[in-house]
Amino acid sequence: MVHPLVPQITDLALPVAEQLGLEIVGIVFHTNQRPPVLRVDIRNPLQDTGLDDCEKMSRALEAALDVAEIIPDAYVLEVSSPGISRQLVTDREFISFKGFPVIVSTSPSYEGQQDWNGQLIRRDETKVYLNQKGRVLEIPRSLITRVQLDEQR
């Protein structure tokens, strides 16, 4: 479940990232830790995301969060790059990783399986399409819990 502050934090973080030429890949607020940890994953669309990108985003976002006073108590801000072993979420990611091997997880199971491997063909409003050795598999998006790049292949 998404923490109720994440949409506000996202609204604040998106223009900060855009100004730095970066993209927000994901935001998670772990309030079960003391102090709570706000994790922001970023991506540099022009080159590999580096430590300097993370540092710039961390400083700029921290300043913006302090001014906005969205988070009332002490917290730890972690800005990082999700790397290649990440979940695909945005339309842009599904387009960028077309043809890459992926693992699609479903719940409940679909056609007797919960994990499907194959080459990503595309995603539309209702399904994700995989190529499994020449056979096209159509998995309903309503059942999908996660799509991630398959590092093993």
C-alpha positions in Angstrom: 0.0 0.0 0.0 1.3 3.5 -0.9 1.9 5.8 2.0 -0.6 8.7 1.9 2.3 11.3 1.7 3.8 9.7 -1.5 1.5 11.5 -4.0 2.4 14.9 -2.4 6.1 14.0 -2.3 5.9 12.9 -6.0 4.2 16.2 -7.0 7.1 18.0 -5.3 9.9 15.7 -6.6 8.9 15.6 -10.3 9.7 19.2 -11.2 12.9 19.1 -9.1 14.1 16.0 -11.1 13.0 17.6 -14.4 15.0 20.7 -13.6 18.1 18.5 -13.1 17.4 16.5 -16.3 16.4 13.4 -14.4 13.4 11.2 -14.1 11.6 9.8 -11.1 11.4 6.0 -11.3 9.8 5.3 -7.9 9.1 6.7 -4.5 8.6 4.6 -1.4 8.2 5.9 2.2 9.2 3.2 4.7 7.5 4.4 8.0 8.1 1.0 9.7 11.8 2.0 10.2 13.1 4.5 12.8 13.7 7.1 11.6 11.4 6.6 8.6 13.2 6.2 5.2 12.1 8.1 2.1 13.6 6.3 -0.9 13.5 8.0 -4.3 14.8 6.1 -7.3 15.9 8.3 -10.2 17.1 7.8 -13.8 19.2 9.9 -16.1 17.6 9.4 -19.5 20.8 10.6 -21.4 23.4 8.5 -19.7 24.0 6.0 -16.9 22.7 7.4 -13.7 25.7 8.3 -11.5 26.5 9.2 -8.0 26.6 12.9 -8.9 23.0 12.6 -10.2 21.9 11.1 -6.9 23.8 13.8 -4.9 22.3 16.6 -6.9 18.8 15.2 -6.6 19.2 14.5 -2.9 20.3 18.1 -2.1 17.6 19.7 -4.3 14.8 17.5 -3.1 15.9 17.8 0.6 15.7 21.6 0.3 12.3 21.5 -1.4 10.9 19.0 1.2 12.2 21.3 4.0 10.4 24.3 2.5 7.2 22.4 1.9 7.1 20.8 5.3 5.3 17.8 4.0 7.0 15.3 6.4 6.5 16.5 10.0 9.1 14.3 11.7 12.7 13.4 11.2 13.3 11.0 8.3 16.2 9.7 6.2 16.2 10.6 2.5 17.8 8.0 0.1 18.2 8.9 -3.5 19.5 6.1 -5.8 19.3 4.5 -9.2 17.3 1.3 -9.4 19.8 -0.2 -11.8 18.9 -2.8 -14.5 17.3 -5.3 -12.1 14.2 -3.3 -11.7 10.5 -3.4 -12.2 9.0 -1.9 -15.3 6.2 0.5 -14.5 5.9 3.4 -16.9 4.8 3.2 -20.5 8.2 4.6 -21.5 10.0 1.7 -19.7 7.8 -0.8 -21.5 8.7 0.8 -24.8 12.4 1.1 -23.9 12.7 -2.6 -22.9 10.8 -4.1 -25.8 12.5 -7.3 -26.8 14.2 -7.7 -23.4 13.7 -10.9 -21.3 11.2 -10.2 -18.5 9.5 -12.1 -15.6 5.8 -11.3 -15.2 4.3 -12.2 -11.9 0.5 -12.7 -11.4 -1.9 -13.0 -8.5 -4.0 -15.1 -8.6 -2.2 -17.5 -11.0 -2.9 -17.2 -14.7 -3.4 -20.5 -16.6 -2.0 -22.4 -13.7 1.2 -20.3 -13.3 2.2 -17.2 -11.2 5.5 -16.4 -12.9 5.9 -16.1 -16.7 9.2 -15.6 -18.6 9.5 -14.3 -22.1 10.6 -11.5 -24.4 8.6 -8.3 -23.8 6.5 -7.5 -26.9 4.4 -4.6 -25.6 1.8 -3.5 -23.1 -1.6 -2.0 -23.8 -4.5 -0.9 -21.6 -5.6 -4.5 -20.9 -2.7 -6.9 -21.4 1.0 -7.4 -21.4 2.3 -9.4 -24.4 5.2 -11.8 -24.2 7.0 -13.9 -26.8 7.7 -17.4 -25.5 9.8 -19.1 -28.1 7.7 -17.8 -31.0 4.4 -18.1 -29.2 2.6 -14.9 -28.1 1.3 -14.9 -24.6 -1.3 -12.3 -23.6 -1.5 -11.8 -19.8 -4.3 -9.6 -18.4 -2.9 -6.5 -16.6 -5.6 -6.9 -13.9 -3.8 -10.0 -12.7 -0.2 -8.7 -12.9 1.5 -7.8 -9.7 5.0 -7.1 -11.2 7.0 -7.0 -14.4 10.7 -7.0 -14.0 13.8 -7.5 -16.2 15.1 -11.0 -16.1 18.8 -10.8 -15.2 19.4 -14.5 -15.7 19.0 -14.3 -19.5 
